[in-house]
């Protein structure tokens, strides 16, 4: 029983402190060397590299074409247009025989996006979130960032200022990217404000940052873990401290809480169930 008592943490006290401005704080979290061969911090333009496996940037399937495409082994729009005009029997060797015409350079190409038109805070928020997603090995698709930023309202001061209806205005893939970015920013905002997402009895999984499960090398982005099922305050704290210190996956922690809830139900019938020092295994 002494081991159980030792696991019960002392009450946490968070001292009030002066927080730096959100944008300034976030700048301090950025990796200045992030994707040095792709991101140009002076122009705020990202140019995807075909050599980076975490970037959706590939050459057009046509051998002589230098255009970039998002999906591997696919055609650029111009080559696909000419391929469709060919007779079916002439399409077999199209990738090896087609001669692309003259291309007119665009300001921002398929493998690029620019954050230059955005406010400094929004630009920093997007960069931070992208860097965090890199740590999770989420493939960066330049076109999705480009399309998302094009939907942002002019003069936006922060992504947190977007209305609740904004995600509904996005296409499915854009919406998925937006939610992924905001998951990172909500977690960062919690850290910036100095709050502890594990202090309460119901944990928001996307704020706590636990891995989703074994074999899932990414942090959970939804759901909750409910410790209120444990009716004894001391048992709740033991279970929460286990989550804080061991950092199990969300699935493992839920299994632990489920097991602890069985013990909690049994302790309810005991006269001293709320006093851990009085608990014993004697019948």
C-alpha positions in Angstrom: 0.0 0.0 0.0 2.9 2.3 0.7 3.8 2.1 -3.0 0.3 3.2 -4.0 0.4 6.1 -1.5 3.8 7.2 -2.9 2.2 7.4 -6.4 -0.4 9.9 -5.3 1.0 13.3 -6.4 0.9 16.4 -4.3 -1.5 19.1 -5.3 -0.2 21.1 -8.3 0.2 24.9 -8.1 0.7 27.0 -11.1 2.3 30.3 -10.4 0.9 33.2 -12.4 3.4 34.6 -14.8 3.6 37.3 -17.5 3.2 35.5 -20.9 4.9 36.8 -24.0 2.8 37.8 -26.9 1.5 34.7 -28.7 3.2 35.5 -32.0 6.5 36.3 -30.3 6.4 33.2 -28.3 5.6 31.1 -31.3 8.5 32.5 -33.3 10.7 31.3 -30.5 9.4 27.7 -31.1 10.3 27.7 -34.8 13.2 25.7 -36.2 15.2 28.2 -38.2 16.8 25.4 -40.3 13.5 23.8 -41.2 13.7 22.3 -44.7 16.5 24.6 -45.7 16.5 23.4 -49.3 12.8 24.0 -49.7 11.7 26.9 -47.5 13.0 30.4 -48.3 12.5 32.5 -45.2 13.5 35.7 -47.0 10.8 35.4 -49.7 8.4 33.2 -47.6 8.1 30.8 -50.6 8.2 27.0 -50.3 9.4 25.0 -53.3 9.0 21.3 -52.9 11.9 19.0 -53.6 11.5 15.7 -55.3 14.3 14.4 -53.1 12.3 14.9 -49.9 10.1 11.8 -49.1 7.9 14.0 -46.9 7.0 16.3 -49.7 4.3 15.5 -52.3 6.5 16.7 -55.3 7.3 14.6 -58.3 8.2 15.0 -61.9 5.6 14.5 -64.5 5.5 10.9 -65.8 6.5 12.1 -69.3 10.2 11.7 -69.6 10.9 15.0 -71.4 8.6 17.0 -69.2 10.0 19.0 -66.3 6.6 20.0 -64.8 6.0 19.0 -61.1 3.0 17.0 -60.0 1.5 16.1 -56.6 1.1 12.3 -57.1 3.9 9.9 -58.1 3.8 8.5 -61.6 1.1 10.9 -62.8 0.9 13.4 -65.6 0.8 17.1 -65.4 -2.3 18.8 -66.6 -0.8 19.8 -70.0 0.5 16.3 -70.8 -2.7 14.7 -69.6 -4.6 16.9 -72.0 -2.5 15.8 -74.9 -2.6 12.2 -73.8 -6.4 12.1 -73.8 -6.3 13.5 -77.4 -4.3 10.5 -78.6 -6.0 7.4 -79.9 -6.1 4.5 -77.4 -3.5 2.5 -79.2 -1.1 5.5 -79.2 -1.2 6.0 -75.5 0.9 3.0 -74.5 4.2 4.7 -75.0 3.0 8.3 -74.5 5.3 8.9 -71.5 8.4 8.0 -73.5 7.5 9.6 -76.8 5.6 12.8 -76.1 7.4 16.1 -76.6 6.0 18.8 -74.4 5.4 22.2 -75.9 6.6 25.5 -74.6 5.7 26.1 -71.0 5.0 29.5 -69.5 6.3 29.9 -66.0 3.8 30.7 -63.3 4.6 32.9 -60.3 3.8 30.0 -58.0 4.1 26.5 -59.4 2.5 23.2 -58.5 5.1 22.3 -55.9 5.1 25.7 -54.3 3.2 27.9 -51.9 3.8 31.3 -50.6 3.0 32.8 -47.2 4.2 36.3 -48.1 0.7 37.8 -48.4 -0.3 36.7 -44.9 0.1 38.6 -41.7 3.2 37.8 -39.6 1.2 35.9 -37.0 -0.7 33.7 -39.5 2.5 33.0 -41.3 4.2 32.0 -38.1 1.2 29.9 -37.1 1.2 27.9 -40.3 5.0 27.4 -40.3 4.9 26.2 -36.7 2.1 23.7 -37.4 3.8 22.4 -40.5 7.0 21.9 -38.6 5.2 20.0 -35.9 3.5 17.8 -38.6 7.0 17.0 -39.9 7.8 15.5 -36.6 4.8 13.2 -37.1 6.1 12.4 -40.6 2.9 13.8 -42.2 3.6 14.4 -45.9 3.4 18.0 -46.9 1.3 18.7 -50.0 2.2 22.2 -51.3 -1.0 22.5 -53.3 -3.2 22.0 -50.2 -1.3 24.7 -48.3 -1.6 27.0 -51.4 -5.4 26.3 -51.7 -6.0 26.8 -48.0 -4.1 30.1 -47.8 -6.1 31.3 -50.8 -9.3 30.8 -48.8 -8.1 32.9 -45.8 -9.9 36.2 -45.5 -7.7 39.3 -46.2 -6.2 41.0 -43.1 -6.6 37.9 -40.9 -4.6 38.5 -37.7 -4.6 34.9 -36.5 -6.0 31.5 -37.5 -7.8 31.6 -34.1 -9.9 34.5 -35.4 -11.6 32.4 -38.1 -15.3 31.9 -37.5 -16.7 28.4 -36.7 -18.2 28.2 -40.2 -14.8 28.5 -42.0 -14.0 24.8 -42.1 -17.3 24.1 -43.8 -16.3 26.4 -46.7 -13.3 24.2 -47.5 -13.1 21.1 -49.7 -12.5 17.8 -47.9 -8.7 17.7 -48.3 -8.3 21.3 -47.4 -10.5 20.9 -44.4 -8.4 17.9 -43.2 -5.2 20.0 -43.5 -6.8 22.9 -41.7 -7.9 20.6 -38.8 -4.4 19.2 -38.7 -2.8 22.6 -38.5 -5.3 23.8 -35.8 -4.6 20.6 -33.7 -1.0 21.6 -33.4 -1.8 25.3 -32.7 -4.4 24.5 -30.0 -1.8 22.4 -28.2 0.8 25.1 -28.6 -1.7 27.7 -27.3 -2.3 25.7 -24.2 1.4 25.5 -23.6 1.8 29.2 -24.2 -0.9 30.1 -21.7 0.8 27.9 -19.1 -2.3 25.7 -18.5 -2.0 22.0 -17.7 -4.2 19.9 -20.0 -3.8 17.0 -17.5 -5.1 18.9 -14.5 -8.8 18.1 -14.9 -10.6 14.8 -14.7 -11.5 14.7 -18.4 -8.5 14.9 -20.8 -8.8 16.3 -24.3 -6.6 13.9 -26.2 -5.4 16.4 -28.8 -4.1 18.7 -26.0 -2.4 16.0 -24.0 -0.4 14.8 -26.9 -0.4 11.0 -26.3 0.1 8.6 -29.2 -3.1 7.2 -30.6 -2.0 3.5 -30.2 0.7 1.0 -30.8 1.8 1.0 -34.4 0.2 4.5 -34.8 3.1 6.8 -34.6 1.0 10.0 -34.5 -0.6 11.9 -31.6 -4.3 11.5 -31.1 -6.3 14.4 -32.5 -9.7 13.7 -31.1 -11.6 12.1 -28.2 -11.4 12.3 -24.4 -10.2 10.2 -21.5 -12.7 10.3 -18.6 -11.3 9.8 -15.2 -14.6 10.7 -13.4 -15.4 7.0 -13.7 -13.0 6.5 -10.8 -15.1 7.6 -7.8 -12.2 7.9 -5.3 -10.2 11.1 -5.7 -7.0 9.4 -4.7 -7.5 6.6 -7.3 -8.2 9.2 -10.0 -4.9 11.0 -9.2 -3.0 7.7 -9.3 -4.4 6.9 -12.8 -3.8 10.5 -14.0 -0.2 10.4 -12.7 0.3 7.2 -14.5 -0.7 8.9 -17.7 1.5 11.9 -17.1 4.7 9.9 -16.1 4.5 6.8 -18.3 2.9 8.5 -21.4 1.1 5.4 -22.6 -0.9 5.4 -25.8 -4.5 6.6 -25.6 -5.8 3.1 -26.1 -3.5 1.8 -23.3 -4.6 4.6 -20.9 -8.3 3.9 -21.6 -7.8 0.2 -20.8 -6.1 1.3 -17.6 -8.9 3.5 -16.6 -11.4 0.7 -17.4 -9.5 -1.7 -15.2 -9.3 0.9 -12.4 -13.0 1.6 -12.6 -13.6 -2.1 -11.6 -11.5 -1.6 -8.6 -13.2 1.7 -7.9 -16.6 0.1 -8.0 -15.4 -2.5 -5.5 -14.0 0.1 -3.2 -17.4 1.9 -3.0 -18.7 -0.9 -0.8 -15.8 -0.7 1.6 -16.2 1.7 4.6 -12.7 3.2 4.1 -12.5 3.1 0.3 -11.9 6.8 0.1 -8.9 6.5 2.4 -6.0 4.7 0.7 -4.1 4.2 3.9 -7.0 2.2 5.2 -7.2 -0.1 2.2 -5.8 -3.6 2.3 -6.1 -6.9 0.5 -7.5 -8.6 3.6 -11.1 -9.9 3.3 
